């Protein structure tokens, strides 16, 4: 796996916590930063994609259908 270097500024208290975790586990701080990014990047991507879609919808840029239209298409509005 190819890697690249990224410099990140952290508040002192966060850096201290990261260093303490590293010391207590024998792993590097870089390991935990990489783990955190890997675990949370997908969540951030999803959240920002949703936000962009909501904004596009508000600007009228998305084609949408009403619940009534979708229900009718799925046959959900017919009597049982």
Secondary structure, DSSP 4 states (H G I P E B T S, - for coil): -----------HHHHHHHHHHHHHHT--HHHHHHHHHHHHHHHHHHHHHHHHHHHHHHTT-S----HHHHHHHHTTTS--
